[in-house]
């Protein structure tokens, strides 16, 4: 702006300096009376006027020069304008021209000086302004940063957890929700934070040994929920569904449909692929889906939920029923030939039978029809259908079989009947079912060479021979057991029987050489006795009687008394006998 003002003012000075002389010169040329009489005087006057006129520009130029720094240039230009030739017009012209030139030069110099000074001053001013502007911008940035720091509520990038919510501090220092974790425990604020992957599903369970572990509340891992007595499978405690005591071995049905056996294994009756006797319950490999298990003298059978059956152990009398030509032992479960509709399976020592879903009977193994005891007349390698129907219960002894019909009648077959096992009042053998001389039967058991039935009035009647050394024969006609009333159910072994009373408790009788009756003593009991030695474990439990040992069981425990010569009690030791109950160790 100052440069523009300076140029304008210099121009104005030049115009003022030239205006008066110019006008006088042109007037003289045009005036025919020119020159005046006293030319020298006029010239002096003109020069004096020029000096006077030049004084204003001189003074103004000094002011301009003071502002722009170029006063000497302006003075020189102004002084040159005072030179006038005394010879008249030419001199005046020259003087005017010189004055014009001097003034123009002075103006040019002043303009140039002004430009230089203005440019230099402007550049310096701009540089100073830029520096100040940069400094101001830096100060503003610092102020903004300070203001931002004052408004931050957290450290950028840092993470925190509030319950299941994962939060993270933004670059602006503001806490933001960045995720929702499955549980508070899975929210990890380490570093920039993350939601951990759950270690397990809600309610998920697993087995570790005999322990059931469940996913903890935070889903970070498992905690022990319970310890199982029998075992653990598929995240749940296994329980005992059924127990069967046989000759010198026993088997238990487990809640997952598998079977575990222990005791004598000389002919593969444990079904584990060996002939090694063991006192520890061992699972039968490859067997599943079992609904019931039954132990005979030296073999075992299982009824599966699909109606089929499998047997293993001794096959001396074709009692495996698989149709094989070999009479050798089966150390693994072997399917009973063409059996698809079994509702119940019962086995003795030399034969086995299945009650069908329709109420019929199919049997395999030995048929003893000779009058001489234990003489085998023939045997069947595969199940044979009997001419009988409407059965609701089947019971097989060592050398005969019987069935209970829905009408309360009892029928027996496949025996020599030499001890009156058929209960028909004769000792005649028969391969076909023979009716027992009683009615209104409610329950049925069969032993080695005898059978007993619970009748409607709560009494028990037996026939055949309970044991023979010393002889105890009931004969061929059912006989009531003296002093026994109020019975609700029966359990039978090879040589003994236990009756459960409606009022609670049990009464047992029969062979008791090893304390298998559970009364704490040995010796046969012709009349029923109370199994006092079992009192501490019997309440609420079921009974299973074998040849010379007895088991008491419920869902999580099994106890045994009697002979343990083959480890059949399940106490993890082999040998001896027990008058008091010993717990089976799983």
Secondary structure, DSSP 8 states (H G I E B T S, - for coil): -HHHHHHHHHHHHHHHHHHHHHHHHHHHHH-TT-S-S-HHHHHHHHHHHHHHHHHHHHHHHHHHHHHHT-HHHHHHHHHHTT---TTSHHHHHHHHHHHHHHHHHHHHHHHHHHHHHHHHHHHHHHHHHHHHHHHHHHHHHHHHHHHHHHH--S-TT-EEEETTEEEEE-TTS-EEEEEE-SSGGGEE-STT-EE---SS-TT-EEEETTEEEEE-TTSSSEEEEEE-SS-EETTEE--EEEEEE-SSEEEEEETTS-EEEEE--TTSTT-SSS---EEEEEE-TT--SEEEEEE-SSEEEEEETTS-EEEEE--TTSTT-S--S--S-EEEEEE-TT---EEEEEE-SSEEEEEETTS-EEEEEEE--SSSTT---EEEEEEEE-S---EEEEEE-SS-EEEEETTS-EEEESB--TT-TT-SSS---BSS-EE-S---EEEEEE-SEEEEEEETTS-EEEEEEEEETTEEEEEEEEEE-TT--SEEEEEE-SSEEEEEETTS-EEEEE--TTSTTSSSS-S-EEEEE--GGGHHHHTT-EEEE-SSEEEEE-SS-EEEEEE-TTSTT-SS--S-EEEEEEE---
